[in-house]
Amino acid sequence: MLRSAFRPRMLGLLALAVVLVTAFVIAGFWQWGVAQQRGSKSMSDAENRPVVALNTVLRPQQEFPRDGSLQPVRLTGRYDPAHQVLVSGRTLGAQDGFWVVTPVVVDGTGARIPVVRGFAASPSDAGKPSTARVTVTGALAPGESPSETGTPPGQLSSVDLASMLSQWGGNIYNGFVFLTGEQPAMKTTGVQAFPPPKPGSTGLNLVNAGYALQWWTFAVFAIFIYLRELRDEAHPERRAARKTTQNHPASADQSTPEGSHV
């Protein structure tokens, strides 16, 4: 096979393969770089979205918007501490505990929106805020899956908006807010700040990443074609056998036993 590689035809094919593989690999890395740049820009845009009024993104009883997750929002109203709930099974660092969720009755609509005010290590630490008028800023999020049954009174296992609505009555927003700021500040003893999650992303633009994988697949295919041609050059009988099979395919009639036709 080594001798066959130095024949003029195979040297020409080798040169062509080297050119194609190099071009395909470079094109793949270029697309991969574009995928990283666009992915980073998307993450940056998501993290730096401007704060908007809650009611411009979501209204009471309205379906949660597809692009609304972690949208920074601002709302004004009054906390409703009588309906505060604790969401169990949460962690802050290495500490297990609860989300402290207090609804805000929003000015202008009278509807409640749950606000994750922070984290408490135990129910006794979850102090309640004042009912004074407050402006809240935070990251909007969709409701979670239904809460498990059998939780202690005043507790849920998830931010289950349906369960909250059944307990609170009235109207509710189909989402909740991770608190990032409030004016005036109403921090309560025992409630620690809980940062909202960061936008989930691979850091890649998947379309361009797919293009990169396609170019690299072409490079592998070019190598395969060259190696197959090299093998056929060294063993011409294999090429002849393949051409015979392609030019004279087996007929279905030849495989039908004589006398089997109806």
N, C-alpha and C positions, 0 to 999 in steps of 0.2 A: 504493500500500500504506500510505503514511503517513496518508492520510485515513481509511482503514479502521480504523487503530489507535485513532482518537478516537471511534469509534462507541460508544454506550452498552454494547452487548454485549461488545465487545472490551475496553473499559475495565474492565468487571467481571471478565472473564477475566484481564486483566493483574494486577488486584489479587489475585485468587485465586492466580495463579502466583507473585507476589512473596511472599505469605504462605507458600505451600507450599515454595518454594525456600529461603526463610530458615529455616523450621523444619527442613527436611531437612539443610541445611548445618550448622546448630547441632547437630542430633542426631549428625551425622557427626563433628564435632569433639569432642563429648562422648565418643563411643565411642572415638575416637582417643586421648583423654586417659586413659581407662580402660585401653586397651591398653598405653600406656606405663607407667602405674602398676603394673599387674599384671605386665608384663614385667620391670620393675626389681625388683619384689618377688621374682619367681622367680629372677632372677640373684643377688639378695642371699641368698636362702634356700640356693641351690646353693653359694655361696661360704662360707657360715657353718654348714654342716652339722656336727654334733658328731662328734668322733672316736669310733669304735666299735671293738671287738675284731674283728680280721680274720675269725675263725671264725663270727661272728654274721652276716656278710654273704656269705662265700664259704667253702666247704669244699673239700678236695682232690678233684679230678676232677669237681667240680660245675660245671654250666653257669654262665657269667657272668651275674649278675642284670641285668635290663633297666635298673634305676635305680642300678646300682653304679658307673657311670663317674665318676671323680674323687671318690668317697666317701672322706673321711678315715678311715684305719684305723690300728690299733696292733697290733703283733705282737712276740713275744719269741722268740728263738732264737739261732742261731749262724751267722755267715757261712760260706759254703763257698768259699773263695778258689780252690780247685783247679779249680772249674768256672766261674770268671769268664769272661765273653765281652764282646767289644766290638761295638757296633752302629754300622756305618759310615753315612756320609751325613747326619750330624746337624750342626746349627749352634747356636752360642751367640753372639748378637749378630751380628757380621760374620765370626766365626771358624768355619771348617769343622773337623770332628773326629768324635769318637765318643762314644756313650753308654757309660759303664762300668756293666755289668750284672753284679751278683754275687748268686747265690742265697742265701737264708736258709733254713736248715733249721728249721722252726717247731716250737717246743716243743708237746708233746701230740699232734702228728700225724706228725711225722717227714717231712712232705712239704716240698718246696722251693717257694719263690715267688721269682721274679726281682725284684731291686730295682735300679732305676736310681739308683746312688749319686751320679752326677754326670757331668761332661763332661771329656774329655781331648782335647787338640789332636793327640796322636799316641799310638800304642800304647805307646811307651816311657814316657809320662807316667802310664799307668794303673796306679798302685800298688795293691796288694792289702791288704785289711783284716785285722785280727786275727781269730782264731777264738774270742775270748772271748764270753761270753754278752752279748747286746745287745737292747735294746728299740727297735724301729724304728717311727716314725710316718711316714705319707706318704699320697699320693693313689692310690687304686686305679684301674687302667685295664685294659681288655680287651687281649688279645693282638693283634698286628698281622698283616698278610697274610704268606704264606709267604716265606721268605728266598730270594734269588736263589742259584743254584748257582755254584760257582767262587770263593767268597770265601776269603781266606787262613785257615789254621787259627786257631781262637780268635776268629774274627770272623763276624758275620752282617750281612745288610743290613736286617734288621727284627727286632723282638721276636717271633720265630717260636717259639711255645711248643712246637709239635710237634717242631721241630728240637732245641730244648733238651731235651725229654723223651728223645729218642732218644740224645742225648749223655750225659745225666745218669743215666737210669734211675730206678727208684723211682716215687714219686708226686709229682705237681706240681699246683699251683693253676692254674686256667684264668684267669689274670690276672697282672698285675705291678704294682709299686708305684713311684711317684716319691718318692724319699726327701725328706722335709722336716725330719726330726730323728732323732737317735739318742742313746741313753743307755746306756753312756758314749759320748762322741763318738769316732769312729774315722776321722777325716779322714786321707787319705793325700796326700802331696806329688804335685802334678800333676793332681789330680782337683778340678775346680771344681764348685761347687754348680750344679745345673740345676733351675730352678723348674718345677713341673708346669704344664701348660696350664690356662688358665682355662675355666670352663664355656662352651661355645659357645651363643650366643643372639643373636637379633636385637634384644633389648631390648624386644620387643613381644609382647603376648599376641595370637596370630594369630586367635583367635576374635573378639575385640572389634575387631581391625583389619579383619576381614572385614565386620563389621556397619557399621563406618564407611564402607567402600567401597560397601556397599549403599545407605546413606542418600545418599551423594553421587551414586550412579547414579540414584536417584529424582529428585534435584534436576535433573540433566541431562535426564531424561525429561520432567519437568514443563515445562522450557523448550522442548523439542522439540514437545510438544503445543500449547503456546501459539503458537509460530511457525507450525505447520501450520494452526491455526485462523485465524491472521492471513492467511496466504496464501490460504486458501479464501475468506475474507471479501472479499479484494481481487479474487479470480478465481473467482466462483461457478460458472462452467462446469466447473472442475476438480472441485469438490465434487459437482456433478450427475453428472459422468462416473463418479466413483468409486462413488456410490450406485447408478448403473445397473449397473455391473459387479458390485457386491455382491448386488443384487436379482435379476439375470438372468445367473447364471454360464453359461458355455458348456457345452452338453451334450456328453457323450462321443459320443452317437449322431450328432450333427451333424458330427463330424469323421471318421466312418467312411464310406469310399467306398461308394456304392450298389453292391449286388451282391456285396459282400465277405463277407456273412454265409454261414455254412455251413448 
